[in-house]
């Protein structure tokens, strides 16, 4: 692929490099990905997707995808997302003003924001998340929650490298199901993460991805139905429903109670509470940025598939991407919209709303479990 690992490596460098010129170069390299995408068939792909969807009776490709997966149309979806966008816009605007006031106006530059928010904290956290311990921590944590993979066979590809797809994923060459004779067919699961053991902060981000994809694997390993069609990730399986399972489980990595139990350095020293508190105080006021970045993908794809064929061009799509970033995120994004790999593949395009809906569901799920049981981490009732 064109990226050759660019996406993962450059985004990580932007978070931790102390050299602003280096951070800006990383961002400019990410900004080159849209040129490649737009110059290699994406415009024609958008037209073909829309033609197919309209011939099937849908408004456009986005309407087709959301209706097939969620059971309701594009208008209903954006009725939900518009409420969230409007409700969080003031939070985003205040957060950007607060960041500029506390760190300087340059903190709002897309290559600086992540570093200003988390650069020093990322370095302090790094020793407590050695990636060589990630698989053990996943196993112990999920085991304590009572999660069982029901005899599944799993192949894990956890290290980033050239030519590897630059996003974690989980797929099932063999879905789980109950055969007609009543016997159980376990899943065969393949899932990935994107660890770079030499990169500061990679242990934490790769562990989060591991917990996320392992959450998908656990979900689909436990579907006992009389057909394999029930235990696969494509429509009519709801994107939001599938992502709720995995995002609830990856949220554990950011949970103070989970970190107090599992975030341990190579010498056996547990993460100090003062560092957990410092991260919360430094990053919590800006959590809205991640939500707005998710929303931006959905609003961009909606507008993209609503464009008339004769208006579609590489230049028009690039302009639309920048306009969407400025409107939804308040400025150009550290992760250019056209570098998001989901846009390119059929199963992941017009999909990102699932993360946003699931994020709302994660908060609801955590609140329910805390109200019922008083705790989440290592709770076998989960």
C-alpha positions as a Markdown table, in Angstrom:
| # | Residue | x | y | z |
|---|---|---|---|---|
| 1 | Unk | 0.0 | 0.0 | 0.0 |
| 2 | Unk | 1.0 | 3.6 | -0.3 |
| 3 | Unk | 1.1 | 4.2 | 3.4 |
| 4 | Unk | 3.7 | 1.5 | 4.2 |
| 5 | Unk | 2.9 | 2.0 | 7.9 |
| 6 | Unk | 2.8 | 5.8 | 7.6 |
| 7 | Unk | -0.5 | 6.2 | 9.3 |
| 8 | Unk | 0.4 | 4.4 | 12.5 |
| 9 | Unk | 4.0 | 5.6 | 12.8 |
| 10 | Unk | 3.4 | 9.3 | 12.0 |
| 11 | Unk | 0.4 | 9.6 | 14.2 |
| 12 | Unk | 2.4 | 8.2 | 17.1 |
| 13 | Unk | 5.3 | 10.5 | 16.4 |
| 14 | Unk | 3.0 | 13.5 | 16.4 |
| 15 | Unk | 1.9 | 12.6 | 19.9 |
| 16 | Unk | 5.3 | 12.2 | 21.4 |
| 17 | Unk | 8.0 | 14.0 | 19.4 |
| 18 | Unk | 9.4 | 17.1 | 21.2 |
| 19 | Unk | 10.4 | 18.6 | 17.8 |
| 20 | Unk | 7.6 | 20.7 | 16.3 |
| 21 | Unk | 9.2 | 20.6 | 12.8 |
| 22 | Unk | 9.2 | 16.8 | 13.0 |
| 23 | Unk | 5.6 | 16.7 | 14.1 |
| 24 | Unk | 4.6 | 19.0 | 11.2 |
| 25 | Unk | 6.5 | 16.9 | 8.7 |
| 26 | Unk | 4.6 | 13.8 | 10.0 |
| 27 | Unk | 1.3 | 15.6 | 9.5 |
| 28 | Unk | 2.3 | 16.7 | 6.0 |
| 29 | Unk | 3.1 | 13.1 | 5.1 |
| 30 | Unk | -0.3 | 12.1 | 6.3 |
| 31 | Unk | -1.8 | 14.9 | 4.1 |
| 32 | Unk | -0.2 | 13.2 | 1.1 |
| 33 | Unk | -2.3 | 10.1 | 1.6 |
| 34 | Unk | -5.5 | 11.9 | 0.3 |
| 35 | Unk | -3.6 | 12.8 | -2.9 |
| 36 | Unk | -2.9 | 9.1 | -3.5 |
| 37 | Unk | -6.4 | 8.0 | -2.6 |
| 38 | Unk | -8.0 | 10.6 | -4.9 |
| 39 | Unk | -5.6 | 9.8 | -7.7 |
| 40 | Unk | -6.2 | 6.1 | -7.7 |
| 41 | Unk | -9.8 | 5.4 | -8.3 |
| 42 | Unk | -11.7 | 6.7 | -5.3 |
| 43 | Unk | -13.8 | 9.2 | -7.3 |
| 44 | Unk | -14.9 | 6.4 | -9.6 |
| 45 | Unk | -15.6 | 4.1 | -6.6 |
| 46 | Unk | -17.9 | 6.7 | -5.0 |
| 47 | Unk | -19.9 | 6.9 | -8.3 |
| 48 | Unk | -20.1 | 3.2 | -8.6 |
| 49 | Unk | -21.3 | 2.7 | -5.0 |
| 50 | Unk | -24.0 | 5.3 | -5.5 |
| 51 | Unk | -25.2 | 3.9 | -8.7 |
| 52 | Unk | -25.6 | 0.5 | -7.1 |
| 53 | Unk | -27.4 | 1.8 | -4.1 |
| 54 | Unk | -29.8 | 4.0 | -6.2 |
| 55 | Unk | -30.6 | 1.1 | -8.5 |
| 56 | Unk | -31.6 | -0.9 | -5.4 |
| 57 | Unk | -34.0 | 1.8 | -4.4 |
| 58 | Unk | -32.0 | 3.7 | -1.7 |
| 59 | Unk | -31.3 | 7.4 | -1.6 |
| 60 | Unk | -27.6 | 6.9 | -2.0 |
| 61 | Unk | -24.8 | 4.5 | -0.8 |
| 62 | Unk | -24.8 | 5.9 | 2.8 |
| 63 | Unk | -28.6 | 5.3 | 3.0 |
| 64 | Unk | -28.0 | 1.7 | 1.7 |
| 65 | Unk | -25.3 | 0.9 | 4.2 |
| 66 | Unk | -27.0 | 2.2 | 7.3 |
| 67 | Unk | -30.4 | 0.7 | 6.4 |
| 68 | Unk | -28.8 | -2.7 | 5.7 |
| 69 | Unk | -26.8 | -2.7 | 9.0 |
| 70 | Unk | -29.0 | -0.8 | 11.5 |
| 71 | Unk | -32.5 | -1.3 | 10.2 |
| 72 | Unk | -33.2 | 2.4 | 9.9 |
| 73 | Unk | -32.3 | 5.0 | 7.2 |
| 74 | Unk | -29.9 | 7.8 | 6.9 |
| 75 | Unk | -32.4 | 10.5 | 7.9 |
| 76 | Unk | -33.0 | 8.7 | 11.2 |
| 77 | Unk | -29.3 | 8.2 | 11.9 |
| 78 | Unk | -28.5 | 11.9 | 11.3 |
| 79 | Unk | -31.4 | 12.9 | 13.5 |
| 80 | Unk | -29.5 | 11.3 | 16.3 |
| 81 | Unk | -26.1 | 12.5 | 15.3 |
| 82 | Unk | -27.3 | 16.1 | 14.7 |
| 83 | Unk | -28.5 | 16.2 | 18.4 |
| 84 | Unk | -25.1 | 15.0 | 19.5 |
| 85 | Unk | -23.2 | 17.4 | 17.2 |
| 86 | Unk | -25.2 | 20.4 | 18.3 |
| 87 | Unk | -25.0 | 19.5 | 21.9 |
| 88 | Unk | -21.2 | 19.0 | 21.9 |
| 89 | Unk | -20.3 | 21.9 | 19.7 |
| 90 | Unk | -20.1 | 24.4 | 22.6 |
| 91 | Unk | -17.9 | 21.9 | 24.5 |
| 92 | Unk | -15.6 | 21.7 | 21.6 |
| 93 | Unk | -15.4 | 25.4 | 21.2 |
| 94 | Unk | -14.7 | 25.9 | 24.9 |
| 95 | Unk | -12.1 | 23.2 | 24.9 |
| 96 | Unk | -10.2 | 24.7 | 21.9 |
| 97 | Unk | -10.3 | 28.1 | 23.6 |
| 98 | Unk | -9.0 | 26.6 | 26.8 |
| 99 | Unk | -6.2 | 24.8 | 25.0 |
| 100 | Unk | -5.1 | 27.9 | 23.2 |
| 101 | Unk | -5.2 | 29.9 | 26.4 |
| 102 | Unk | -3.2 | 27.4 | 28.4 |
| 103 | Unk | -0.7 | 26.2 | 25.8 |
| 104 | Unk | -0.7 | 29.0 | 23.2 |
| 105 | Unk | -2.4 | 29.4 | 19.9 |
| 106 | Unk | 0.1 | 27.1 | 18.2 |
| 107 | Unk | -1.4 | 24.2 | 20.2 |
| 108 | Unk | -4.4 | 24.3 | 17.8 |
| 109 | Unk | -2.3 | 23.4 | 14.8 |
| 110 | Unk | -3.2 | 19.8 | 13.8 |
| 111 | Unk | 0.4 | 18.6 | 14.3 |
| 112 | Unk | 0.6 | 20.1 | 17.8 |
| 113 | Unk | -2.7 | 19.3 | 19.4 |
| 114 | Unk | -2.1 | 15.7 | 20.3 |
| 115 | Unk | 1.4 | 16.4 | 21.7 |
| 116 | Unk | 0.2 | 19.4 | 23.7 |
| 117 | Unk | -2.6 | 17.3 | 25.2 |
| 118 | Unk | -0.7 | 14.1 | 25.9 |
| 119 | Unk | 3.0 | 14.2 | 25.0 |
| 120 | Unk | 4.5 | 14.4 | 28.5 |
| 121 | Unk | 1.8 | 12.1 | 30.0 |
| 122 | Unk | 2.4 | 9.5 | 27.2 |
| 123 | Unk | 6.0 | 9.3 | 28.2 |
| 124 | Unk | 5.2 | 9.0 | 31.8 |
| 125 | Unk | 2.6 | 6.2 | 31.2 |
| 126 | Unk | 4.8 | 4.3 | 28.7 |
| 127 | Unk | 6.8 | 2.1 | 31.2 |
| 128 | Unk | 3.5 | 0.8 | 32.7 |
| 129 | Unk | 2.3 | -0.6 | 29.4 |
| 130 | Unk | 5.1 | -2.9 | 28.0 |
| 131 | Unk | 3.6 | -4.6 | 25.0 |
| 132 | Unk | 5.2 | -7.9 | 25.8 |
| 133 | Unk | 2.8 | -8.2 | 28.7 |
| 134 | Unk | -0.3 | -7.2 | 26.7 |
| 135 | Unk | -1.5 | -10.7 | 25.8 |
| 136 | Unk | -1.2 | -11.8 | 29.4 |
| 137 | Unk | -3.1 | -8.8 | 30.6 |
| 138 | Unk | -5.9 | -9.3 | 28.1 |
| 139 | Unk | -6.2 | -13.0 | 29.1 |
| 140 | Unk | -6.2 | -12.3 | 32.9 |
| 141 | Unk | -8.6 | -9.4 | 32.6 |
| 142 | Unk | -11.1 | -11.1 | 30.3 |
| 143 | Unk | -10.9 | -14.3 | 32.4 |
| 144 | Unk | -11.7 | -12.4 | 35.6 |
| 145 | Unk | -14.7 | -10.9 | 33.8 |
| 146 | Unk | -16.0 | -14.4 | 33.1 |
| 147 | Unk | -15.4 | -14.2 | 29.3 |
| 148 | Unk | -14.9 | -17.5 | 27.6 |
| 149 | Unk | -14.1 | -18.1 | 23.9 |
| 150 | Unk | -16.0 | -21.4 | 23.7 |
| 151 | Unk | -13.2 | -23.4 | 22.1 |
| 152 | Unk | -12.4 | -20.8 | 19.4 |
| 153 | Unk | -9.1 | -20.9 | 17.5 |
| 154 | Unk | -7.5 | -17.5 | 17.2 |
| 155 | Unk | -4.7 | -16.2 | 15.1 |
| 156 | Unk | -3.2 | -12.9 | 16.4 |
| 157 | Unk | -1.1 | -10.5 | 14.3 |
| 158 | Unk | -0.1 | -7.8 | 16.8 |
| 159 | Unk | 3.0 | -6.0 | 15.4 |
| 160 | Unk | 2.9 | -3.1 | 12.9 |
| 161 | Unk | 5.0 | -3.5 | 9.7 |
| 162 | Unk | 5.2 | -2.3 | 6.2 |
| 163 | Unk | 2.3 | -3.3 | 3.9 |
| 164 | Unk | 0.1 | -4.2 | 6.9 |
| 165 | Unk | -3.4 | -2.7 | 6.9 |
| 166 | Unk | -3.2 | 0.4 | 9.1 |
| 167 | Unk | -6.2 | -0.3 | 11.3 |
| 168 | Unk | -6.9 | -3.1 | 13.8 |
| 169 | Unk | -9.6 | -5.6 | 12.6 |
| 170 | Unk | -11.2 | -8.9 | 13.5 |
| 171 | Unk | -12.5 | -11.4 | 11.0 |
| 172 | Unk | -14.0 | -14.9 | 11.2 |
| 173 | Unk | -13.1 | -17.4 | 8.4 |
| 174 | Unk | -15.3 | -19.8 | 10.4 |
| 175 | Unk | -18.3 | -18.4 | 12.3 |
| 176 | Unk | -19.6 | -20.0 | 15.4 |
| 177 | Unk | -23.0 | -21.9 | 15.2 |
| 178 | Unk | -24.9 | -24.9 | 16.4 |
| 179 | Unk | -25.1 | -27.5 | 13.7 |
| 180 | Unk | -28.3 | -29.3 | 12.8 |
| 181 | Unk | -27.2 | -32.3 | 14.9 |
| 182 | Unk | -26.9 | -30.1 | 17.9 |
| 183 | Unk | -23.1 | -30.1 | 18.0 |
| 184 | Unk | -21.1 | -26.9 | 18.5 |
| 185 | Unk | -18.9 | -25.3 | 15.8 |
| 186 | Unk | -16.4 | -22.9 | 17.5 |
| 187 | Unk | -15.1 | -19.8 | 15.7 |
| 188 | Unk | -11.9 | -19.5 | 13.8 |
| 189 | Unk | -10.8 | -15.9 | 14.4 |
| 190 | Unk | -8.1 | -13.7 | 13.0 |
| 191 | Unk | -7.4 | -10.3 | 14.6 |
| 192 | Unk | -4.7 | -7.7 | 14.6 |
| 193 | Unk | -3.1 | -4.9 | 16.5 |
| 194 | Unk | -0.5 | -2.4 | 15.5 |
| 195 | Unk | 2.3 | -2.4 | 18.1 |
| 196 | Unk | 5.7 | -0.9 | 17.5 |
| 197 | Unk | 7.7 | -1.9 | 20.6 |
| 198 | Unk | 10.3 | 0.7 | 19.9 |
| 199 | Unk | 7.9 | 3.6 | 19.9 |
| 200 | Unk | 7.0 | 5.6 | 23.0 |
| 201 | Unk | 3.3 | 5.2 | 23.7 |
| 202 | Unk | 2.8 | 2.3 | 21.4 |
| 203 | Unk | 2.3 | -0.2 | 24.2 |
| 204 | Unk | -0.8 | 1.6 | 25.5 |
| 205 | Unk | -2.4 | 2.2 | 22.1 |
| 206 | Unk | -1.7 | -1.3 | 20.9 |
| 207 | Unk | -3.0 | -2.8 | 24.1 |
| 208 | Unk | -6.2 | -0.8 | 23.6 |
| 209 | Unk | -6.5 | -2.1 | 20.1 |
| 210 | Unk | -5.9 | -5.6 | 21.3 |
| 211 | Unk | -8.6 | -5.4 | 23.9 |
| 212 | Unk | -11.0 | -3.9 | 21.3 |
| 213 | Unk | -10.5 | -6.7 | 18.7 |
| 214 | Unk | -10.4 | -9.4 | 21.4 |
| 215 | Unk | -13.7 | -8.0 | 22.5 |
| 216 | Unk | -15.1 | -8.5 | 19.0 |
| 217 | Unk | -13.7 | -12.1 | 19.0 |
| 218 | Unk | -15.3 | -12.8 | 22.4 |
| 219 | Unk | -18.7 | -11.5 | 21.2 |
| 220 | Unk | -18.9 | -13.6 | 18.1 |
| 221 | Unk | -17.4 | -16.7 | 19.7 |
| 222 | Unk | -20.4 | -16.8 | 22.0 |
| 223 | Unk | -23.3 | -16.6 | 19.6 |
| 224 | Unk | -25.2 | -19.9 | 19.8 |
| 225 | Unk | -27.7 | -19.9 | 16.9 |
| 226 | Unk | -28.7 | -22.6 | 14.3 |
| 227 | Unk | -27.0 | -20.8 | 11.5 |
| 228 | Unk | -23.5 | -19.2 | 10.9 |
| 229 | Unk | -25.2 | -16.1 | 9.5 |
| 230 | Unk | -25.9 | -14.9 | 13.0 |
| 231 | Unk | -22.3 | -14.7 | 14.1 |
| 232 | Unk | -20.7 | -12.6 | 11.4 |
| 233 | Unk | -19.9 | -8.9 | 11.3 |
| 234 | Unk | -21.6 | -7.9 | 8.1 |
| 235 | Unk | -25.2 | -6.7 | 7.6 |
| 236 | Unk | -27.7 | -7.3 | 9.0 |
| 237 | Unk | -25.5 | -7.3 | 12.1 |
| 238 | Unk | -25.7 | -3.8 | 13.6 |
| 239 | Unk | -22.4 | -1.9 | 13.5 |
| 240 | Unk | -23.3 | 0.0 | 16.7 |
| 241 | Unk | -24.2 | -3.3 | 18.5 |
| 242 | Unk | -21.0 | -5.0 | 17.5 |
| 243 | Unk | -18.8 | -2.0 | 18.4 |
| 244 | Unk | -20.6 | -1.6 | 21.8 |
| 245 | Unk | -19.2 | -5.0 | 22.8 |
| 246 | Unk | -15.6 | -4.2 | 21.9 |
| 247 | Unk | -15.6 | -0.6 | 22.9 |
| 248 | Unk | -16.9 | -1.4 | 26.4 |
| 249 | Unk | -14.1 | -3.8 | 26.8 |
| 250 | Unk | -11.4 | -1.6 | 25.5 |
| 251 | Unk | -12.6 | 1.2 | 27.8 |
| 252 | Unk | -11.2 | -0.9 | 30.6 |
| 253 | Unk | -7.7 | 0.2 | 29.6 |
| 254 | Unk | -8.5 | 3.8 | 30.5 |
| 255 | Unk | -10.3 | 2.8 | 33.8 |
| 256 | Unk | -8.4 | 3.9 | 36.9 |
| 257 | Unk | -9.4 | 0.7 | 38.7 |
| 258 | Unk | -8.1 | -1.5 | 35.8 |
| 259 | Unk | -4.8 | 0.4 | 35.7 |
| 260 | Unk | -4.4 | 0.1 | 39.5 |
| 261 | Unk | -4.5 | -3.7 | 39.0 |
| 262 | Unk | -2.9 | -4.3 | 35.6 |
| 263 | Unk | -0.6 | -1.3 | 34.7 |
| 264 | Unk | 2.7 | -2.6 | 36.1 |
| 265 | Unk | 6.2 | -1.8 | 34.8 |
| 266 | Unk | 8.9 | -4.4 | 34.0 |
| 267 | Unk | 10.2 | -4.2 | 37.5 |
| 268 | Unk | 6.8 | -5.0 | 39.0 |
| 269 | Unk | 6.0 | -1.5 | 40.1 |
| 270 | Unk | 2.3 | -0.5 | 39.8 |
| 271 | Unk | 1.3 | 2.8 | 38.3 |
| 272 | Unk | 1.1 | 5.5 | 41.0 |
| 273 | Unk | -2.2 | 7.1 | 41.7 |
| 274 | Unk | -0.7 | 10.5 | 41.2 |
| 275 | Unk | 0.0 | 9.7 | 37.5 |
| 276 | Unk | -3.5 | 8.4 | 37.0 |
| 277 | Unk | -4.9 | 11.7 | 38.5 |
| 278 | Unk | -2.5 | 13.8 | 36.4 |
| 279 | Unk | -3.7 | 12.2 | 33.2 |
| 280 | Unk | -7.3 | 12.7 | 34.1 |
| 281 | Unk | -6.8 | 16.4 | 34.9 |
| 282 | Unk | -4.7 | 17.0 | 31.8 |
| 283 | Unk | -6.9 | 15.2 | 29.2 |
| 284 | Unk | -10.5 | 15.0 | 30.5 |
| 285 | Unk | -11.4 | 18.6 | 29.5 |
| 286 | Unk | -10.5 | 17.7 | 25.9 |
| 287 | Unk | -12.2 | 14.3 | 25.6 |
| 288 | Unk | -14.8 | 16.0 | 23.2 |
| 289 | Unk | -12.1 | 16.2 | 20.5 |
| 290 | Unk | -12.2 | 12.4 | 20.0 |
| 291 | Unk | -15.9 | 12.4 | 19.7 |
| 292 | Unk | -15.9 | 15.3 | 17.2 |
| 293 | Unk | -13.3 | 13.4 | 15.1 |
| 294 | Unk | -15.6 | 10.4 | 14.9 |
| 295 | Unk | -18.6 | 12.6 | 14.0 |
| 296 | Unk | -16.5 | 14.3 | 11.2 |
| 297 | Unk | -16.1 | 11.0 | 9.4 |
| 298 | Unk | -19.8 | 10.4 | 9.2 |
| 299 | Unk | -20.7 | 13.9 | 8.2 |
| 300 | Unk | -18.0 | 13.8 | 5.5 |
| 301 | Unk | -19.3 | 10.5 | 4.0 |
| 302 | Unk | -22.9 | 11.7 | 4.1 |
| 303 | Unk | -22.0 | 14.8 | 2.1 |
| 304 | Unk | -19.7 | 12.8 | -0.2 |
| 305 | Unk | -22.4 | 10.4 | -1.3 |
| 306 | Unk | -24.9 | 13.3 | -1.6 |
| 307 | Unk | -22.8 | 15.0 | -4.2 |
| 308 | Unk | -24.0 | 14.8 | -7.8 |
| 309 | Unk | -21.9 | 12.7 | -10.2 |
| 310 | Unk | -21.0 | 15.7 | -12.3 |
| 311 | Unk | -19.8 | 17.5 | -9.2 |
| 312 | Unk | -17.5 | 14.7 | -8.0 |
| 313 | Unk | -13.8 | 15.3 | -8.7 |
| 314 | Unk | -10.6 | 14.9 | -6.7 |
| 315 | Unk | -10.5 | 18.6 | -6.0 |
| 316 | Unk | -14.1 | 18.8 | -4.9 |
| 317 | Unk | -13.7 | 15.8 | -2.5 |
| 318 | Unk | -10.5 | 17.2 | -1.0 |
| 319 | Unk | -12.2 | 20.6 | -0.5 |
| 320 | Unk | -15.2 | 18.8 | 1.1 |
| 321 | Unk | -12.9 | 16.9 | 3.5 |
| 322 | Unk | -11.1 | 20.1 | 4.7 |
| 323 | Unk | -14.4 | 22.0 | 5.1 |
| 324 | Unk | -15.9 | 19.1 | 7.1 |
| 325 | Unk | -12.9 | 19.1 | 9.4 |
| 326 | Unk | -13.1 | 22.8 | 10.0 |
| 327 | Unk | -16.8 | 22.7 | 10.6 |
| 328 | Unk | -17.0 | 19.6 | 12.9 |
| 329 | Unk | -13.6 | 19.7 | 14.6 |
| 330 | Unk | -13.0 | 23.4 | 14.6 |
| 331 | Unk | -9.9 | 23.2 | 12.4 |
| 332 | Unk | -7.9 | 20.8 | 10.2 |
| 333 | Unk | -7.5 | 17.4 | 11.7 |
| 334 | Unk | -4.4 | 15.6 | 12.9 |
| 335 | Unk | -5.8 | 12.6 | 11.1 |
| 336 | Unk | -6.9 | 13.9 | 7.6 |
| 337 | Unk | -10.3 | 12.5 | 6.8 |
| 338 | Unk | -9.1 | 10.9 | 3.5 |
| 339 | Unk | -6.5 | 9.0 | 5.4 |
| 340 | Unk | -9.1 | 7.1 | 7.4 |
| 341 | Unk | -8.8 | 3.6 | 5.9 |
| 342 | Unk | -12.5 | 2.8 | 6.6 |
| 343 | Unk | -13.6 | 5.0 | 3.7 |
| 344 | Unk | -12.0 | 2.7 | 1.1 |
| 345 | Unk | -13.2 | -0.8 | 1.9 |
| 346 | Unk | -16.8 | -1.8 | 1.2 |
| 347 | Unk | -17.4 | -3.4 | 4.7 |
| 348 | Unk | -16.1 | -0.4 | 6.6 |
| 349 | Unk | -17.3 | 2.5 | 4.5 |
| 350 | Unk | -20.2 | 4.5 | 5.9 |
| 351 | Unk | -19.5 | 2.6 | 9.1 |
| 352 | Unk | -18.1 | 5.2 | 11.5 |
| 353 | Unk | -21.4 | 6.2 | 12.9 |
| 354 | Unk | -21.3 | 2.9 | 14.6 |
| 355 | Unk | -18.4 | 4.0 | 16.8 |
| 356 | Unk | -20.2 | 7.2 | 17.7 |
| 357 | Unk | -23.5 | 5.4 | 18.6 |
| 358 | Unk | -21.4 | 2.7 | 20.5 |
| 359 | Unk | -19.6 | 5.4 | 22.4 |
| 360 | Unk | -22.9 | 6.6 | 23.8 |
| 361 | Unk | -23.8 | 3.0 | 24.6 |
| 362 | Unk | -20.5 | 2.4 | 26.4 |
| 363 | Unk | -21.3 | 5.2 | 28.9 |
| 364 | Unk | -24.8 | 3.8 | 29.4 |
| 365 | Unk | -23.5 | 0.2 | 29.8 |
| 366 | Unk | -20.8 | 1.3 | 32.3 |
| 367 | Unk | -23.4 | 3.3 | 34.3 |
| 368 | Unk | -25.7 | 0.3 | 34.4 |
| 369 | Unk | -23.1 | -2.1 | 35.6 |
| 370 | Unk | -21.8 | 0.3 | 38.2 |
| 371 | Unk | -25.3 | 0.9 | 39.5 |
| 372 | Unk | -26.1 | -2.8 | 39.6 |
| 373 | Unk | -22.8 | -4.1 | 41.0 |
| 374 | Unk | -20.7 | -1.2 | 42.2 |
| 375 | Unk | -17.7 | -2.1 | 40.1 |
| 376 | Unk | -16.7 | -3.3 | 36.6 |
| 377 | Unk | -13.0 | -4.4 | 36.6 |
| 378 | Unk | -12.7 | -8.2 | 37.2 |
| 379 | Unk | -16.5 | -8.4 | 37.8 |
| 380 | Unk | -17.5 | -11.9 | 36.7 |
| 381 | Unk | -21.1 | -10.7 | 36.1 |
| 382 | Unk | -19.9 | -8.5 | 33.2 |
